[in-house]
Amino acid sequence: MVSNELTLFCMSATPFHEDLSLDESAFRSHLRRLVAARNGIYLGSGGAGEGHVLTARELRRIYEIGVEEAKGKVPLCANPRESRSAALMYEVAKEAVEANVDVVQIYQLDAGHGMIPTQREQDVYFTELLSEIDHPVAISIHAYAGYAATPDYLKQLCARFEQICAINVVGPPNSYFMALRDELPERIKLYTSIVNLVHVATLGASGALLAENNLIPNVCQSIADAYEARDLDKLAHGTRTVQRFANVVNKWAPSSGRWVKMAMKVLGLGNGVLRPPYLLPPQEDQDRMAAAFAALRIREEEGLDAPPGGRRA
């Protein structure tokens, strides 16, 4: 049976002061906006959250603030950065568990240098982690990993470790998603990307993970609401708006962190500060983005009141 309820998770940005320290006040404001829009939240991801340039202590603080602001209001998850060993993944995952987020996502092994782990190597990695993490866990199957665990192996893994509650399938084809849905018990929720959510929702997806809702959380939520209400006109409008928005920001991809921070600055939602090695694109790029957003009436679509921030006064 296909559920009507979809959750749209925001891979949340991490705001910084000009001196590159964590801006806790701005972070709280950002989380409150996501909660108000009823978006689920993933904290400290390696993309939009710039997780690879955050220390374990900083990530712990991010998780703590997330729990204070969002736990019990919307689904709240941690997204520890990709790691090249179980020990390195656990170093961050344990901070999320201790902070008491709802779910901790675990990426597949990022072996590096083009290496594709064998199934035996994958199994040793997951077994080591899941034997230590007594907490709800989501497994990430992401195209950026360069490989995908087989549906049969994931079925075995979920049978062995009952704390696995979700698998996030971002990038693999719909045929893989359908095979996974057919293999796994209904208790395992499957999430996808926003670009094919409407189609994959009919295959059994429970929602999507995206970065666009750092900027347009209400527009993104309208897709889930329209799907549940079977309002095809609203569903089409929301889906088209998000796709057009993505077409604009993806000109500065890959690296969602870069375009998220630039778009936040352009829309007056942040200061645009990134941690190196990321650098904010130059003013002419910000002006191009602002013009594209104006053409799409993004401020009106999202209901933003603040003046645009593409150029500082």
N, C-alpha and C positions, 0 to 999 in steps of 0.2 A: 504493500500500500504506500502511495506517495503522499508525504506530509505536505500540507498547505503552508506550513510555517517555515519561513526562511530567515536566517540570521546573516546580516552583512557585517563582517568583521573589518575594522579599520586597523591596518598595520601602522600604528601610531608613530608620528614624528616625535623626536626628542628635542625640545627647545633649549638653546644655549644663550648665555649672556655674550656680550661682545668679547669678553676675556676667555670664552670657550668653556666656562663652567656651566653646570646644569642650572637652568632657569626654572626653579621649582614653581614659582608663581605662575609663569606662562604655561608650564606643563599642566598645572591644576586647571587653569582656565580652558585649556585645550581639551582635557579629559571631560570637563563638565559640559562642553559643547557636544561631544560625542555621546555622552549619556543622555542629554536632552533630545538628541536625534534618535535615540534608541539603538545605536550601533553597538555591536560587540566590539571588544578591544583586544588587540595583541600588542604587548609592550616590548620595546627594546629589540626589534628585529634588525637583522643585518642590512636590510635595504632602507626603507623609510625611516627606521629608528636609529640608523647609524650605529648599530650594535657592535660592529667590529672595532670601533674606536672608543668604546666605553669600558671602563674597568669593572671587575666583578663587584666592587663596592658601589660604584655608580649604578650599576644595573640593579643591585639590591635596593637602593634608594628609590629607583624608578618603580620597582615592583611594590614597594611599601606605599608610595604615593598613589599608585594605581588602585591598590586595595582600599586605601582611605577614601578615595573619590568615587570608585565605581563598583566595588564588590557588592553583590546583592541587588544592584540596580540594572546592570547589563552583564552578559557573559564576559569574564575577564581572564585573559590568557597571557602567558609569557612566551616569547619566541626567541630562545637563546640562539645566538649566531651559529652558523655552520662551523663544525670543528673537525679536526683531523685525528681525533682519538676519543674514545669513550671518556677518558679521564678529563679531557678539556671540555667536553660537553657537560659532564657532571658538575664541573667547577661552577658553571653558571646556573644549570638547572636546579641545583640544590638551593641556591639563593632564592629562586622563584618558589620552590616548595616551602621553604621556611617563611617566606613572606605571605604564604597562603593564597596565592592566586587560584583561580578555579581549575585551570588546566595548563600543563606545560607542554609545549610542542617540542618534538625532537626531530631534527633533520637527519636524513641519511648521512652516512659517513662521507665526508669530503676529503678523499684520500690525497688529492693534490697531484700536480704534475701529469695530469691526464690519466691517472690510474682509475680503473673501474674495479671496485672490490668484487671478489667472487661471492657467491651466496654464503659460503662458509664464513668468509670474513665479515660479511654483513651480519650474520647471525651472532658471531662472537661479540661484535660491537653492540647490537641491540640487547643481547642477553646480559652483558655486563651492566649496561645502563638500567634496564628495566628490573634487574634484580636488586638494584639499590634505590630506585625511585618508587616509593609506595604512595602514589599520588596519581590522580587522573592525568593521562598522557594522550596527546595527539601526535601522530606520525606524519611527517611531511614527505610527500612524493612530489618533488619540484623539478621542472625541466632543467633548471640551472645546475642540478647535480650531475647531469650527463648520463644518468641511468635511472631505471625504476625497478624496485623490487617486484618480483612476480606476484600476481594475485594469490597464487597458491601458497607462497611463502608467507605473505601477510596474513592469510587465513590461519596458518599454523601459529604465527606469532601472536595473533589476537586470542587464540585458544589457550596459549600458554600464559599470557599476561593479561589478566582481566581488567587491569587499570587502563588499558588502551580503550579510549572512548570515541576517538575520531581519527580519520585519516584525511589529510588535506591534499587534494590532487590538483596541482597547478601546472598545466603544460602538457601532460600526456594526452593522447587522443581520446575521444569519447568512447571508442571501442575498449580501451583500457579501463576507463571509469565503469562502463557497464559490466565488464568482466569482474571487476572488484566488487561492485554492488551485488552481483549474483553470488559471489563466493563468501561474502561476509555476513554475519548475523545482523539483524535490524538494529541491535543495540549500538553498533558502530556507525556513527554519523560520518557522512562524507561531504566535504566542502570542495569548491572549485574556484575558478577565477571569474571575475565579473563579465569577461568578454563572451562567455558562452553559458552564463548562468541560466537563462530562460530555458534553453534546450536541455541542459543537464539537470535542471530541477525536475523535469518530467522523467528523467532516468533515476531519480532518487536522491539528488543532492539536497543537503539541509541548509545550504547558503553558500556564501562566497567570502574570499579574503581579498582585500584590495587596499590601495593607497589613496585612491581618488577621494575617499570620504574624509581624509584629513582636511579637504577643502570644501567638499559638497556633501556632507553627511546626510542632509535632509533629502536631497535629490536621490542619493543612493538608497536611502530607506524607503523612498516612494516606490521603488521597484519591488521590494519585498511586500509592501503593503498592497500594491496593485495585484501582485501575483496571488496573494491570499484571498483578495476580494474578487478575483477573476475580472478585474477591470482592464480590458485589453487596451483601451485608448491610453489610460494612465501608464500602463506597463510599457507600451511602445514609446510614449513620450519620455519617461524616465530612462529607459534603456538607450534611446537615441541621444539624449543629453549627455549621459555618462560616456558613451562611445565618442561623441564629438569632443568632449572634454579630454578624453584620453588621446585622441588624435592630435590635439594641441600639445599636451604636456610630453608625449612620447617623442617629440622632436628633440628633447633633452635627455632621453634615455639611451642606453640602460643606466641604471642607478636611480631608483625612485627617490633616494634621499636628496639628490640634486634638484630634481624638478619640484618635489614637494616643498622644499624650503623656499625656492624661488616663487612658486605659486602662492605660498602663504604671504610672502612679502608683497607681491603684486596685489593681492586681495586685501591687504591690511590686516592679516591674521598673524603676522610674525615679523621678526627682524631679518630673516634670511641667513642667519649665521649657521655655517656648516663647519664641522671639524675636518681638518686636512686628513686624507689627501683630497677630499672634495673641496671645490671652490665654487662660489656663487657665480653664475654666468654674468657677463658684462651688462651694463645698463641697456644697450641696444637690444639685447635678448629679452630683458625684462619688459621693455616697451613693446616688443613684438608679441610677447605673451599677453600683456595687458590688452592690446588691440584685439587679439583673437578672442579673449574672454569677453570683451565688450560686444563683439559681433555675435557671440553666442548668448548674450544677456545672462551671463553666469551669476552676477550679483543678484539680479531679479529672480532668477530661478531658485537660488539658494536662500533668498530673503536676507541678504547682508545689508546692514545699515551703515557700517563704517566706510569712510572714503577710501578709494583705491590707494595702495601703497607702492605702486610701481616706481615712483620717483619721490625721494624724500624732499620735504619742504626745506 
